[in-house]
Amino acid sequence: METIHPLELPRVGNAAERRRLAAVHGLNLLDTAPEERFDRIGRLAQRLFDVPIVQVNLIDEHRQFTKSSVGFVAADVPRAEAFCSVAIQGQDQLVVADLRKDLRFSAHPGVRMEHGARFYAAQPLSADGENVGTLCLVGFRPRKFNLADSHLLNDLATWVEKELTVDQELLQAREVQRRLLPSLTPVIPGLDVAGKCIPAKDVGGDFYDWQVTDGQLQVMVADVMGKGITAAIVAAGVRAVMRSASRYNDLPSSLRKTAGGMQDDLDATSTFVTLFAARVDPTTGGVEYIDAGHGLALILSQDGSSRQLRTSGLPLGAMPGDTWTSRSDVLAEGETLLVVSDGVLDAFPTVTQALGAAETMAQEALDAATLVERVVLLFGRQSQPDDVTAVAIRRVPLS
């Protein structure tokens, strides 16, 4: 193994170090709280190697940040004083059987002190092809480290790296999902529009979208079976194809082309998508709609009554080559089209009770934004087992 000068640091300005620092910051783990998923690995390593201290450390520009520490209450350490700053400069494990006999570390205060560190072993942790930190072992007496120990440390470090990758994938999925949601609310005379989506976990399968097509507002609420990056990517595809198809086709044709265009992806991921889509004419209040297995759209009247908008269509991906037929209704002045995801049902024992709560809200003549906030607050008030999405379109007088 190559000899590295005692705690000598690379120049921050060089290209390799810039890439490495970008990978460290890209993890979005610096200055975050300890997590059980990393501590669990540390406790296992502590038992397997019979060492007092196990740490997962990340090295940024100026310091060592400890994400997990078993056997020792850790604080940030200046990078120039961190053993792991040496370990990340190579690709191989850094194993020091006796720190007092190694010129790189023998003068370190943590080694020279009575009952100080005597043994150190570290496996560099990689993310995006760069060394971002280490899984390290520290002991208070010298010890040997055989080939079996080396393989075991490498296996545990691979586990840590997978946990780091999970974070990166979740961040990517969250970003995909964030981009699915409309950034602006359309301003359309005669219609008051609002929508909100609250994922149950880091990433959900719900999304909503709207666009203006031939003077009409087209709105879509969908729920992709599953969660995580796969659901987010499928949702992005459905949104993109539906948006494109809607520019030149009627609503049934748009949905058929979307299903056809996404069929291979739906088959490959063994998933399907429930979807409600509608076009609302702001002048007449006419509503053309299709329900593809969604079943959670209704028109609320101020007198407390409601009517559900449903068709008999199957979810996208359930049956290749399926077709959908639209139906129509009229949104009277003061009425609200409310579309929600199935996450709202988890707050009530029955669908009837959930419907009753929505009808009670309608009697208050709430504007669209307030109604959506109330729905999300009411139905998502518990620890959500599923995503909660709500879109409201209220017909108001033409200005």
Secondary structure, DSSP 8 states (H G I E B T S, - for coil): -----TT----TTSHHHHHHHHHHHHT--TT----HHHHHHHHHHHHHHT-SEEEEEEE-SSEEEEEEEESS----EEGGG-HHHHHTTSSS-EEES-GGG-TTTTT-HHHHSTT---EEEEEEEEETTEEEEEEEEEESS-----HHHHHHHHHHHHHHHHHHHHHHHHHHHHHHHHHHS-SS---BTTEEEEEEEE-SSSS-SEEEEEEEETTEEEEEEEEESS-HHHHHHHHHHHHHHHHHHHTTS-HHHHHHHHHHHHHHHHHHHT--EEEEEEEE-TTT-EEEEEEEB---EEEE-TTS-EEE----B--BTSSTT-----EEEE--TT-EEEEE-GGGGGGSSSHHHHHHHHHHHHTTT--HHHHHHHHHHHHTSS--SS-EEEEEEEE----
